[in-house]
Amino acid sequence: MSMREIFAQNPDRRYIMFGGKGGLGKTTFSAATAYWLAKQGHKVLVFSVDPQASLSDIFKRDIFGKGPVMIMPNLYAQEIDADQRIREYQEEIRQKIRDMYGMDEIPEEIENYIQAAAAEPAMEESAIFDEVVDIVVSGDYDYYIYDLVPLGHALYYLSMASVYDQWIDKITGLREEMAEYDQVAKVMRRDQESEEDKILEELQYIKHRINASSSILTDKKKTAFYFVLTPEEMIILDTKKAAGLFAKFDVPLCGYIVNRVIPAELSSQNIPPYLRNRMEMQTTYLNKINQIFSGEVLAHVPEFERDITGLPMIEEVAKALFGGM
């Protein structure tokens, strides 16, 4: 079944993810799919959680950290600026402390803690995850196209929902236990009770957002994940291993796209021995891909003669992926 047929037969799949090792074409296919859907009349957002900002390069537009940017009618692109999100985090925390405790100024020791927390290694991933939750639950677009980070980081990202959910459950449970022991003092401590309620309310709000996002990511009716690979030995092995890991997170695996296939018609021409050898090796690996991922390979996209940047080249990739426009 072709990519065009799959999209036609599954109109409720509005959350599309492309994943794979770095440099194989995830951003290219994310952009091409977004372009094709926009041409069909759908309002589409393609967004990147990769800090290397590849969408700016492929669209030839400076979009990093600027929110959704219109590339053409119906097509919007966004690159998440984790540092900007962390700064917003910090200010949100300061404001919540001011509101909860009636402070005009944040005490120096608390401010030092806020600054130190922003430097934690996991803070960037947390900021990206939170921004993705905002994007996904907004419902502003017909389609959301994820340009995921390379495989290892993508697995970490996809596991964030369950990690956050478990953490919030634990913290909420502890706070509820504390409230039970505090029943006797409630009348005398109404202000603190109000503060406790605000904290619990905040935790429940975070939990709701996370559950809304994770339920979308694992919903086989709404979400589709496509692996991108090339006809190379190590790439095939890594993709097979990653597919098994992704399945453990209940990610809806919907097929594989083989990129950078040297056109077979070249074999009938007078080509250098090096290229002929490459084509013979490619045939071996294409057969291996068909054996390992039998019936799940949805498209073979050729190696193009130039870099995929700008809308004209993105359109060429879209045609190779989906057929005519």
N, C-alpha and C positions, 0 to 999 in steps of 0.2 A: 504494500500500500504506500502511495506517495505522501509527501508532506501536505500537499494541497488536499488530498482526499481525507487525511486524518483531521485536518482543521475543519473541513466541511462537515464531517461526521460527528465532531465533538465540539459543537458551538459553545458549550458551557466551560470549556477549558480556557480560562482567561488569564491564567498565571503561567507564564512560560519561562523555563530556566534552561540555560545552556551551560554545561560544565565540561571539565576535562583538564588535562595538564596545561600549563602555561604555554602560550605561543602557538596553539593549534588552530585558532580561528573562532573562539567563543564570542569575542566582541564582534567579529565580522558577521557571524550568523545571527547574533542578537540584533544588530543594526539592520541586516537584510530582512529578517522576519518582521521587525517593526515597520520597515519601509513598505513591505508587501501588504501588511494588514492595513496600514494607513491608506494605501492606494485602493483597498477594498471598501474604504469609507468608514473604518473604525478609528476611534480616538485611542491612541496608543502612547504609553510611556515606556521607554527603554531606559533602564538605570543601571549604574555600575556600583558595585561594592568593592571594587578594586582600587586601592589608593594610587595606582599608577596612571589612572585617568586616560584610558584608551579611547573612550567615546569622543573625547575632544579631538583626538588625532584622526579618527575615522570620519567624523563629520566635518572636520576642518573648522571647528568652532570652539571658542573658549567657553566651556560650560561648567568647569569645575567649581563646585561650591556655590552655584548661582541658582539652585532650585531647578524646577522644570523649565527648560528652554525650548521654544518652538523651533524645530528644524525646517518643517514645511507643514502645510495644512494637515491636521490630524496627527502629526508625529512630534512628540516631545522627548527630550533626552535630559537626563540628570546624572550628575556625578556627585557622590556624597563626600563632603569634606568633614572627616572625622574630627579634626582639630576644632573646627567651628562648632560642631555639635558638642564637643567637650566643654567649650566656653559657655555654651547655652546651658549645659548641665549645671555648671558651677553657679551661674546666676539664678537658675531655678532653685537650687539648694539654698542659696543665700536668702531668696525671697520667702521660701517655705519656713526657714528658721525665723525670719522676721515676723511672719504671720502667726506662726504657732506660739512663739514665746514673747511676742510684743516688743521685739528689739528694734531700735532705730539703727544701730550699728552692729556689725558682726564682730564678736570678740576675736582678738588676735590669734588665740590658740585654735579657735574653730576655723578661722580663715587659713591658717597654716595647714590644717588637716585637709581642707577642701583643695588647696593647691597641691598637696602631696598626693592625694587620691587621684588627681588628674594625670599624674605621672606613672600610675600603675600600668604594667604591661598589658593587662586585659582591658584597659579603659577604651582603647581605640576600637577593639572588637565590639565592646558593649555599646559604644556610641553609634557604630555602624548598624548594629542590630536594632537599636531603638529607632534610628532614622528609617530603616526598612519597615518596621512595624507601622510607623506613621504613614509611609507611602502605601503600604498594602491595605490598611484598614480604611483609607480615605474614600475609596470607591469613586474617584473622580474620572477614571478612564475605563474604556471597554476592555483593553488588554494591558497587562503589565509584563514586560520582558526583562528578566534578570540577566545581567551579564556577571556571572559569579566569578569569584577569585579562583585561583588554581585549586586542585582537588583537596589537598591537605587542609587548607584554610576553609574551603567550602564545607568540609565535614564538620569542622569546628563551629562554623557559623550555623549550620543546620542543627547542631546539638545544643545551641545556646537556648533555644526555647524550652527544652526539657530541664536544662540546668537552672535557668531562671525560675521556672515553675516550681521545681522542688525547693529551691531556696526560699521563695516567697511563702510557700506552704509551711515551711519550718518556722520562719520568722512570725508569720501570722498565728500559728499554733502557740508559740511561746508567749506572744502578747496576750492571747486569749486566756492562757493559763494564769498569767500575771493578773489579769482582770478579775479572775475568780477569787484569788487570794486577797484581792484588794476590796472586796465587797463591803467589809466593815467600815472602811475609811471613806467610802464614796461620798457620803453626805458632807464630810468636812473637806473633801478635795475635789470639788466640782470643776475647778479650772483644769486640774490635771486630767480628770476624766475626759474633758473636752479635747485636750491635747491627744490623749490616747486614741480617742475616736477618730481624730483627724489622721493619725498615723496609720491606723487600721484601714481607714477609708482609702488612703493613698496606696497602701499595699494591695488592696483589692482592685483598685483601678489599674495598677501595673499588671496584676495577674490577668485581668480581663483582656488587656491589650495583647499580652503575650499569647494567651489562649486563642484569641481571634486570629493572630498571625500564624501560629503553628497549625491551627486547624485548616487553614487555607493551604499551607505548604504540603500537607499530607492528604489532601482531599483529591482522590483520583478522578473525580468528576470536574474539578475546577483547575487542577494543576497538571502540567506536563513537564517532565525533565528529559532533556536530550543530551546524550554524551557526544562530544566531538572527538574524533580520533583521526589519525593518519595511518597509511599502510606501512608501518614500521614495527619491528619486533617488540621493542621495549614499550612502545605506546600501547600496543595491543594487550600486553601482559598487565600493564598498569591500569588500563581501562577495565579489564576483566576483574581485577582485584577491587577497584574502586566501586564497581557496580554492586558487588556483594556487600561492601560497607554501607553504601547508600541505601540498599534495601533494608538494612537493619533499622534505619531511621524512618522507614515507611515512606520514603520519597517515591512518588509515582514515576517509575522509569518507563518511558514510552518509546524509546528507540535510539538508534545510533546514526550519526552522520559522518561519512568518511570524506575527509577534506584533502585537497592537494593531490588529486589523482591525475597523473600524466595522461593526456588523451591517447586512447589506444590507436587512433588513426595515424599517429606519428610513426608507428612501427613499420608501416608500408613505405615510408619515405627514406631517403638517404640521410641517416642521422649518425652522429658520432658514436663510437663503441661505448663510451661512458654512459650516454643517455639510453642506449639499447640495453645495457646491463641493468641500469636502474629500472627500466620498464619490466624486464624479466623478473627482477627481485620484487617489484611492486605486485606483479601478477600472483606470485607466491603468497604474499601477505594479504592480498585481497581475497584469495581463496580461503586463507586461514580465518580472516574476519567473518566470512560467510559461514564457516563451520562453527565458530565459537558463538556468534551472535545470529544464528540461523533465523531468518524470517523477521529480524528486528532492524535490519539496515534499511533506512528510509531514503537515503540519497547518497549519491557519489558526486562530489563537487570537484570540478577540474582545477588544476593549478593554473592560475591566471598569469598573463604575461607582464602584469604590473601590480604595484601595491593597491590594496583595496582602501582607497580614501576618496571621499567626495561622493555625492549622490549618484553620478553616472555609473561609477564602478560598483557602488552598493546595489544599484538596480540590476547590474549584470549578475551579481551573486544571487539576488532574489529570484531572477529568472532561472538560474541553475538549480536553486533549491526548491522552487514552487512551480516551475514551468512559466508559461507566458503570463504577462501582467493582465 
